[in-house]
Amino acid sequence: MKKFVQILSCVFLLAAGAAAQQADLVITNANIHTMDAKRTIARSVAIVGRFIMAVGSDSDTKALIGPQTRVIDAKGRLVLPGFNDAHVHFIATGSQLSQINLRDAKTPEEFVRRIKEFAANLPKGRWITGGRWDHENWTPANLPTAAMIDAATPDNPVFINRLDGHMALANSLAMRLASVDRNTADPVGGLVVRDGAGNATGIFKDVALEIVQKVIPPPGFDEMLDYTEAASRHAASLGVTSVQDMGGAEVSVFQEALRQGKLKTRVYGCTPIDDYERWEKAGIRTAFGSAMLRVGCVKGYADGSLGSRTAWMFEPYADDAQTSGIPRDMKRLISDIDAADKAGLQIMIHAIGDRANATILDAYQAAAAANGSRERRDRIEHSQHLRPQDIARFGRLKVVASMQPIHLSDDGRWAWKRLGEKRLHSGAYQFRTLLDTGAVLAFGSDTPVASMNPLEGIYSAVTRRTNDDKYPNGWIPEQKLTVDEAVRAFTYGPAYAEFQENVKGTLEVGKLADLVIISDDIYSIDPVKIRDARVLTTIMDGKVVYEVK
């Protein structure tokens, strides 16, 4: 292997010389994929403080090992940059860890039984939230109703989300508390599902979720601090050292977690786009802050989700010709995009359907033309279903495709019912084509909607296998990525997407010391086994924040 070593002399060595400098931590005997531009493979890495001091062979770092240096023998295992999850709801993830989890309920009967058992351990009046249920697991795949769960929850209001977060089920008690009746109007961008008599069934879609959410007591500051700590511990156990939070930028909570030493994860926090003046009035612009906590991005919604039939499409749904999805208030959204762009903020818009994606690309192009040239790195969150003519626009307009490959493993089981094979093959989860046409891919998980585990996301991007194992060669296999491309989309890509590619995302001298040691070499094993690999050690900011003993 060609020798590769660099020493950041101006920072680390000063006048004392290389021989006098001691590393705080050295990893030896490793298979290090640096993910740099040349895809350098190294054997050892040395860390001083928060930064990488040297990358090279074991002999290159040997002189940097002193009496106080911690040495980790990787035993030939794979070392990668710390994973960066480009799309999380961080506090909600911590909250979900203590809420009911119905994601794997395989039948309506199991769904009801688990809710009843959970309610039995709660005090009267306590809300039951969380859920993450998926009716597509059931046969037939009928939506649940309040009537199904009312007898199981007579004393506890219930509002539990479908796994995509764009649809939720309320019991009758929750609807009474929210004053929902047959006269409750559908809000713009939302839908209250009704039975044949016009009565609410308990299902609320997209903006209509707010009708019930407004009466749920919000968590207190200390509770959110606990959620943040739980989410950060969880992230560290999965090798995630950075996250980009779409949950509303609870900056004071993150600041306090950092002050108390409870934050083991770097956070870039976004505020809702209709609250962009929050940053503008404070003089904040894109990516403002420290390496641990930064703000300056805004997040908006163009539509809903495919599973809820609220993703905004150009053509009607194959399994419901009466709808093409539910767009949000597009006039307001496009106005906010222009205003936030003019204020110098980074814009991230949720778009699932092909019409939603096309509309947001148009809005970005118009804002750039109106407000002048600058490095924007506008993003579309999810970018799931695209018209063929819109795919190359991502690269051309320099719009980041912020995607979650783990979603395809779920969606691929039933998406054909919604859109039909032709639309799916020409535009669903177009990883390969987006990359080949010049787009930057920034992968994430959308946790708690899906597992935060990046190795599961890499597995999905590389194999494109669905959770029902019906596509052993992959669902729309022509869109597969290589392992290296998928890893880069979980490391360098997200760093670029948050204007941090010069300080993290690759293992190079002078960059932040964020690394993971993996149990298996995912580059050489059967790709189907990638999801079985696990993180053994996570290093963030030069400190070991998780390790398997």
C-alpha positions, 0 to 999 in steps of 0.5 A: 500500500502506498504510504500516506501520512500527513502531519498538521505541523502548524497546529500540533507540532510547533517548535517541539518537533514531531518526536515530542508530540504525543497523540491522545488516541491511536487506532492501529491494525485497522482497515481505514476507508478515509472516504477522501477524494482519492479513497485512500486506504490507511492502517492507522490514525492518530488523534490529538484533542478533537482533531486528527493528527496523522493518517497512515501506516502503523509505523507512521503513527508509532512515534506518536504513541506515548505513555499517556496515549490510549491505543486501540487495536482494531484487529483488522476491522473496518474504520469509517468516518462517523456517520452523519444522519442528514434527516432526523427528528431528534427529540421525537426519537428520544421520546419514541424510546419511551412510547408505545411502538407498534411498528411490527404489529402484524395484525389488527388484533395484535395492534389492539392487544398491545395498545390495551397492555400499554394502557393498563400500566398508565395512570388515568388521563395520560396520553398514549402517543408514538405508535409508528404503526403500519397497516400495510403489514395487515391483510387486508390493509385497512386503516384502523379506526377509533372504534377498534381501540376505544374499549381498550383505552376507556381512560386514556386519550390516544393519538398514535402516528403511522410510521411515516408521521403523515397520518395518525389514529385518535380514539374517541376520547382524544377526539372529544378533547379536541372537539372533533365532530361531523362539522369539523372542517378539513384544513388546507393540506389535511384530511379528516377521514370520515365514514359513510355517515360523515363521522370522523373515523379517527384517522387524521392526515397531514395538516389535520393532525394539528387538530388533535396535536394542539390539545396534547400537553407539550413535554416540559424542558426537563422532559425534552432534555431527557429525550435529547440525552436518550437520542444522543446515547442511541445515536452513539451506539449506531456510530452516528456522530452528527445529525441534521435535526428537522424537529424545530430547532429546540436550541435551548434544550440542545445547549443545556444538554451540551453544557451538562455533557449529555450531548454526544452528537453534533447537531445542525438544527432547523426551524420551520420555514414559516418561522424563518424570521426567527433566524433573520431577526437574530442576524443568523444566516446559513450554518451559524454556530460551533462544530457541536451546535449550529443553526440557520436552516429552515424546513418546510413541507410541500406534501405528505406521504405515499402511504397516506396517499397525500404525496402530491402527484401529477397523475391520480393514484392507481388505487384511488383515482379520486385523488392525486395527493394533498399539497400544502399551501403552496402559495404561502410556501413559495413566498416563504422560500423566496423570503428565506432565501433572500434572508440568506438561510439554507432551505430544506423542503419535504417533497415526496410526490413528483409534482411536489418535487417539480414545484419545489425545484421551480421555486428554488430556481426562481428564488436564485434568479430573483435574489442573486448568486451565492452558495445555497445548497438548497435541499429537497428532503426525501426526493422519493418520486420524480418525473424523469425530466426533473432528475437531472435538475438536481445536479444542474441547480445544485440541489441536494437530494436528502434521501432515506434509503431505508424507506424503500425497504418498506415502501417497495412492498406496497408502492406498486398499488399506489403508483403502478410499475411504470411510474415506479421504475421511471422515478422511484428512489432514483439513487443511481440516476441522481448520482450519475447526473451530478446530484449530491446524495445526503442520506439519513433515516428520518428517525423515529419514522425509521431506524437510525442505524446507518448500516441498515440504510447502506444495506437498503441502498446497496441491495434495494431488497424489501422487508418482505424479501420478494425482490431478492435481486432488489426492487428497481435494481438498476438504481443500486449503489455500490457500498462505497457510494452508499457510505459516502452518502452517509459521511461526506454527502451529509457534511456537504449538505450542511456546509461542513465538508471541510471539517468532517465527513472524511478522515484527513489530517486537521479534520474533526476526530469522528470515527467508527469501528465496524464489526465486519468489512461491509466492503467485502461481505455479502451485501445482504449481511451488511445490516447484520454488522454492528458498531463496536466503537464510536469516537466523537470529538476525539473521545470514545462515546460508545464501545462494546466491552 
